[in-house]
Amino acid sequence: MQLIHNDTVLATLGELMNEAQIRHFLSMNEIDVPFEALTFRFEHEEALEYRRLSYLRESDPLYMEWQFDQTEAAKQAWLDKVAEIKARFPLPQTPVSED
């Protein structure tokens, strides 16, 4: 994962980190940039792993609630959470080969 601010790569991290860990990393390395001002770039496998972990924690419980309730509101809450996770951890763009 790369931490980016104003189109400049500030750091490349080799492990999965949550927000608290990233904030700690910024502080320990004296990088004076607010967390909210950062953007993130993920390798394909990193994005998939972050998505997997987020689905387990955030969207899977909503899916189970929808399965139990069978309401449109519960279904929409689950679908919205899945879309939010995908937006938070976008897959990198890969160039399309011309064969």
Residue frames as a rotation matrix with the C-alpha (Angstrom) as fourth column:
MET 1
0.592 0.806 0.000 0.00
0.806 -0.592 0.000 0.00
0.000 0.000 -1.000 0.00
GLN 2
-0.567 -0.727 0.388 1.26
0.715 -0.668 -0.206 3.45
0.409 0.161 0.898 -0.83
LEU 3
0.231 0.541 -0.809 0.39
0.776 -0.604 -0.182 6.55
-0.587 -0.586 -0.559 1.18
ILE 4
-0.416 -0.302 0.857 -0.07
0.846 -0.475 0.243 9.49
0.334 0.827 0.453 -1.17
HIS 5
0.252 0.458 -0.852 -0.49
0.633 -0.744 -0.214 13.20
-0.732 -0.486 -0.477 -0.51
ASN 6
0.528 0.039 -0.849 -0.85
-0.420 -0.856 -0.301 15.78
-0.738 0.515 -0.435 -3.29
ASP 7
0.949 -0.056 -0.311 0.21
-0.257 0.439 -0.861 13.21
0.185 0.897 0.401 -5.91
THR 8
-0.062 -0.997 0.055 3.43
-0.807 0.017 -0.591 12.49
0.588 -0.081 -0.805 -3.98
VAL 9
0.547 0.155 -0.823 4.13
0.204 0.929 0.310 9.03
0.812 -0.337 0.476 -2.58
LEU 10
0.434 -0.336 0.836 5.02
-0.820 -0.531 0.213 9.55
0.373 -0.778 -0.506 1.09
ALA 11
-0.421 -0.531 0.735 5.57
-0.775 0.632 0.013 5.90
-0.472 -0.564 -0.678 2.00
THR 12
0.034 0.382 -0.924 5.15
-0.639 0.719 0.274 2.37
0.769 0.580 0.268 0.76
LEU 13
-0.097 0.039 0.995 3.96
-0.937 0.332 -0.104 -0.03
-0.335 -0.942 0.005 3.44
GLY 14
-0.636 -0.292 -0.714 4.53
-0.604 0.764 0.226 -3.74
0.480 0.575 -0.663 3.07
GLU 15
-0.886 0.363 -0.288 1.78
0.458 0.779 -0.428 -4.93
0.068 -0.511 -0.857 5.36
LEU 16
-0.024 0.961 0.274 -1.92
0.521 -0.222 0.824 -4.45
0.853 0.163 -0.495 5.95
MET 17
-0.912 -0.250 -0.326 -2.58
0.409 -0.474 -0.780 -1.61
0.041 -0.844 0.534 8.37
ASN 18
0.186 0.981 -0.046 -5.72
0.970 -0.176 0.170 -0.14
0.158 -0.077 -0.984 9.84
GLU 19
0.579 0.111 0.807 -6.32
0.233 -0.972 -0.033 3.57
0.781 0.207 -0.589 10.41
ALA 20
0.966 -0.219 0.134 -4.84
-0.196 -0.292 0.936 3.59
-0.166 -0.931 -0.326 13.93
GLN 21
0.411 -0.858 0.307 -1.69
0.652 0.512 0.559 1.83
-0.637 -0.029 0.771 12.71
ILE 22
0.172 -0.317 0.933 -1.30
0.868 -0.399 -0.296 4.27
0.466 0.861 0.206 9.81
ARG 23
0.830 0.149 0.538 -1.74
-0.076 -0.925 0.373 7.24
0.553 -0.351 -0.756 12.16
HIS 24
0.816 -0.573 0.078 0.93
0.033 0.179 0.983 5.76
-0.578 -0.799 0.165 14.44
PHE 25
0.230 -0.731 0.643 3.25
0.939 0.339 0.049 5.20
-0.254 0.592 0.765 11.45
LEU 26
0.447 -0.004 0.895 2.83
0.496 -0.831 -0.252 8.84
0.745 0.556 -0.369 10.38
SER 27
0.943 -0.043 0.329 3.59
-0.285 -0.613 0.737 10.07
0.170 -0.789 -0.590 13.89
MET 28
0.668 -0.715 0.206 6.61
0.275 0.495 0.824 7.82
-0.691 -0.494 0.528 14.43
ASN 29
-0.030 -0.680 0.733 8.09
0.983 0.114 0.145 8.84
-0.182 0.725 0.665 11.07
GLU 30
-0.341 -0.090 -0.936 7.36
0.327 -0.945 -0.028 12.54
-0.881 -0.315 0.352 11.66
ILE 31
-0.797 0.243 0.553 5.15
0.534 -0.145 0.833 12.78
0.282 0.959 -0.014 8.58
ASP 32
-0.711 0.470 -0.523 3.01
0.163 -0.614 -0.773 15.82
-0.684 -0.635 0.360 9.33
VAL 33
-0.794 0.553 -0.252 0.06
-0.411 -0.184 0.893 15.10
0.447 0.813 0.373 7.06
PRO 34
-0.288 0.758 0.585 -3.47
-0.826 0.113 -0.553 14.58
-0.485 -0.642 0.593 8.39
PHE 35
-0.692 0.075 0.718 -4.82
0.170 0.984 0.061 11.08
-0.702 0.165 -0.693 7.82
GLU 36
0.317 0.946 0.064 -7.87
0.366 -0.060 -0.929 12.56
-0.875 0.318 -0.365 6.10
ALA 37
0.472 -0.204 -0.858 -5.62
-0.677 -0.707 -0.204 14.25
-0.565 0.677 -0.471 3.49
LEU 38
-0.606 -0.751 0.262 -4.06
-0.452 0.596 0.664 10.95
-0.655 0.284 -0.700 2.40
THR 39
0.569 0.642 -0.515 -5.06
-0.822 0.448 -0.351 8.82
0.005 0.623 0.782 -0.53
PHE 40
0.001 -0.503 0.864 -4.08
-0.444 0.774 0.451 5.19
-0.896 -0.384 -0.222 -0.84
ARG 41
0.239 -0.001 -0.971 -2.88
-0.928 0.294 -0.229 3.09
0.286 0.956 0.069 -3.73
PHE 42
0.302 -0.014 0.953 -3.10
-0.563 0.805 0.190 -0.68
-0.770 -0.594 0.235 -3.39
GLU 43
-0.829 -0.443 -0.341 -1.54
-0.556 0.591 0.585 -3.57
-0.057 0.675 -0.736 -5.23
HIS 44
-0.189 0.811 -0.553 -4.17
-0.606 0.347 0.716 -5.95
0.772 0.471 0.426 -6.62
GLU 45
-0.202 0.070 -0.977 -3.67
0.460 0.887 -0.032 -8.59
0.864 -0.456 -0.212 -3.91
GLU 46
-0.955 -0.148 -0.255 -3.65
0.295 -0.445 -0.846 -5.97
0.011 -0.883 0.468 -1.14
ALA 47
-0.633 0.774 0.017 -6.95
-0.757 -0.623 0.197 -4.52
0.163 0.112 0.980 -2.30
LEU 48
-0.009 0.629 -0.778 -8.49
-0.274 0.746 0.606 -7.99
0.962 0.219 0.166 -2.43
GLU 49
-0.478 -0.236 -0.846 -7.27
0.657 0.543 -0.523 -8.78
0.583 -0.806 -0.105 1.10
TYR 50
-0.986 0.164 -0.040 -8.53
-0.103 -0.773 -0.626 -5.48
-0.134 -0.612 0.779 2.52
ARG 51
-0.332 0.914 -0.234 -11.87
-0.795 -0.137 0.591 -6.10
0.508 0.382 0.772 0.84
ARG 52
-0.134 0.252 -0.958 -12.05
0.170 0.959 0.229 -9.65
0.976 -0.132 -0.171 2.22
LEU 53
-0.764 -0.229 -0.603 -11.37
0.612 0.037 -0.790 -8.45
0.204 -0.973 0.112 5.77
SER 54
-0.890 0.455 -0.022 -13.85
-0.436 -0.865 -0.248 -5.59
-0.131 -0.211 0.969 5.45
TYR 55
-0.212 0.832 -0.513 -16.55
-0.529 0.344 0.776 -7.88
0.822 0.435 0.367 4.07
LEU 56
-0.333 0.039 -0.942 -16.12
0.557 0.814 -0.163 -10.19
0.761 -0.579 -0.293 7.06
ARG 57
-0.823 -0.109 -0.558 -16.31
0.550 -0.401 -0.732 -7.35
-0.144 -0.910 0.390 9.57
GLU 58
-0.802 0.391 -0.450 -18.75
-0.294 -0.916 -0.272 -4.98
-0.519 -0.086 0.850 7.93
SER 59
-0.408 0.685 -0.604 -20.93
-0.895 -0.172 0.411 -6.41
0.178 0.708 0.683 5.17
ASP 60
-0.715 0.128 -0.687 -21.34
0.021 0.987 0.162 -10.07
0.698 0.101 -0.708 6.10
PRO 61
-0.830 0.466 -0.308 -23.34
0.402 0.116 -0.908 -9.22
-0.387 -0.877 -0.283 9.26
LEU 62
-0.440 0.686 -0.579 -25.61
-0.644 -0.690 -0.329 -7.02
-0.626 0.228 0.746 7.13
TYR 63
-0.552 0.201 -0.809 -26.03
-0.646 0.511 0.567 -9.85
0.528 0.836 -0.152 4.63
MET 64
-0.845 0.217 -0.489 -27.08
0.409 0.851 -0.329 -12.22
0.344 -0.478 -0.808 7.41
GLU 65
-0.685 0.621 -0.381 -29.50
0.034 -0.496 -0.868 -9.62
-0.728 -0.608 0.318 8.74
TRP 66
-0.401 0.526 -0.750 -31.04
-0.906 -0.348 0.241 -9.28
-0.134 0.776 0.617 5.28
GLN 67
-0.690 0.115 -0.715 -31.35
-0.219 0.908 0.358 -13.06
0.690 0.403 -0.601 4.97
PHE 68
-0.825 0.393 -0.406 -33.16
0.551 0.398 -0.733 -13.14
-0.126 -0.829 -0.545 8.30
ASP 69
-0.484 0.636 -0.601 -35.38
-0.051 -0.706 -0.706 -10.08
-0.874 -0.311 0.374 7.75
GLN 70
-0.488 0.220 0.845 -35.95
0.847 0.354 0.397 -10.39
-0.212 0.909 -0.358 3.99
THR 71
0.577 0.634 -0.516 -36.71
0.466 -0.774 -0.429 -6.66
-0.671 0.007 -0.742 3.76
GLU 72
0.650 -0.303 0.697 -35.69
0.613 -0.333 -0.717 -4.30
0.449 0.893 -0.031 0.97
ALA 73
0.827 -0.340 0.447 -34.18
-0.478 -0.844 0.242 -1.91
0.295 -0.414 -0.861 3.53
ALA 74
0.567 -0.633 0.526 -31.92
-0.252 0.475 0.843 -4.64
-0.784 -0.611 0.110 4.92
LYS 75
0.520 -0.353 0.778 -30.93
0.792 0.541 -0.283 -5.71
-0.321 0.763 0.561 1.40
GLN 76
0.758 -0.200 0.620 -30.11
0.255 -0.785 -0.565 -2.13
0.600 0.586 -0.544 0.43
ALA 77
0.796 -0.498 0.345 -28.01
-0.571 -0.427 0.701 -1.62
-0.202 -0.755 -0.624 3.58
TRP 78
0.426 -0.634 0.645 -25.95
0.272 0.770 0.577 -4.69
-0.863 -0.070 0.501 2.65
LEU 79
0.507 -0.200 0.838 -25.55
0.860 0.055 -0.507 -3.62
0.055 0.978 0.201 -1.01
ASP 80
0.890 -0.172 0.423 -24.57
-0.138 -0.984 -0.110 -0.09
0.436 0.039 -0.899 0.05
LYS 81
0.657 -0.674 0.339 -21.91
-0.432 0.032 0.901 -1.46
-0.618 -0.738 -0.270 2.40
VAL 82
0.372 -0.510 0.776 -20.47
0.684 0.716 0.143 -3.70
-0.628 0.477 0.615 -0.34
ALA 83
0.652 -0.088 0.754 -20.28
0.608 -0.534 -0.588 -0.71
0.454 0.841 -0.295 -2.70
GLU 84
0.898 -0.324 0.298 -18.63
-0.431 -0.788 0.441 1.40
0.091 -0.524 -0.847 0.02
ILE 85
0.497 -0.737 0.458 -15.96
-0.020 0.518 0.855 -1.27
-0.868 -0.434 0.242 0.61
LYS 86
0.382 -0.336 0.861 -15.25
0.897 0.360 -0.257 -1.58
-0.224 0.870 0.439 -3.11
ALA 87
0.785 -0.067 0.616 -14.87
0.212 -0.905 -0.369 2.20
0.582 0.421 -0.696 -3.37
ARG 88
0.845 -0.462 0.269 -12.60
-0.465 -0.386 0.797 2.29
-0.265 -0.798 -0.541 -0.32
PHE 89
-0.068 -0.862 0.502 -10.29
-0.219 0.504 0.836 -0.40
-0.973 -0.053 -0.223 -1.71
PRO 90
0.726 0.383 -0.571 -10.30
-0.597 -0.061 -0.800 0.03
-0.342 0.922 0.184 -5.48
LEU 91
0.526 -0.555 0.645 -8.53
0.589 0.784 0.194 -2.50
-0.613 0.278 0.739 -7.64
PRO 92
-0.252 -0.687 -0.681 -5.62
-0.144 -0.670 0.729 -0.98
-0.957 0.282 0.070 -9.53
GLN 93
0.749 0.449 -0.488 -6.14
-0.500 -0.101 -0.860 -0.25
-0.435 0.888 0.149 -13.20
THR 94
-0.083 -0.766 0.637 -4.31
0.220 0.609 0.762 -2.75
-0.972 0.204 0.118 -15.36
PRO 95
-0.383 -0.085 -0.920 -3.39
-0.765 -0.529 0.368 -1.88
-0.518 0.844 0.137 -18.91
VAL 96
0.638 0.640 0.428 -5.42
-0.189 0.670 -0.718 -3.74
-0.746 0.377 0.549 -21.51
SER 97
-0.505 -0.848 0.159 -3.16
-0.079 0.229 0.970 -5.65
-0.859 0.478 -0.182 -23.86
GLU 98
0.384 0.580 -0.719 -3.93
-0.786 -0.204 -0.584 -5.40
-0.485 0.789 0.377 -27.54
ASP 99
-0.346 -0.467 0.814 -3.66
-0.038 0.874 0.485 -8.86
-0.938 0.137 -0.320 -29.05
